[in-house]
């Protein structure tokens, strides 16, 4: 199934402060990017992302929080162009 880039309306319905932490897969899916492109864009080693998404390794909550913020900022910037 192909992912899609979220719209501004979609972003408002996603988890926010104080709610459940998003997973690495959920964060990547916000972008509509495949794993390789996402890793290249955000400087994450491909093997690390594979480990996170498979559940072999759990990223620290602050890492997911920072990644989510970066992705949301990038999406917002693209929507405002």
C-alpha positions, 0 to 999 in steps of 0.5 A: 500500500502506497503512503501519502503525504498528510494534509494540514487537516490530517495533521490536526487529527494526529497525536499531540502533546500529552497523547500516545507517542508515535512509533517510528513507522507512524512518523515515517508514514506521515511523509509518504517516503519509503524507508530508504528515502526517509533515512537519507532525508533525516540522517538515520542509518537504514539498519537503525530504522529497520530495527526500530520498525521491526521492534528489535530495538526501541528508540528512546522517547526523546528521539521519537519526539525530536523526529516527529517534530522535524517531520511535522515542521517539514510537512508544515513548511511544504504545505505553506509554500 
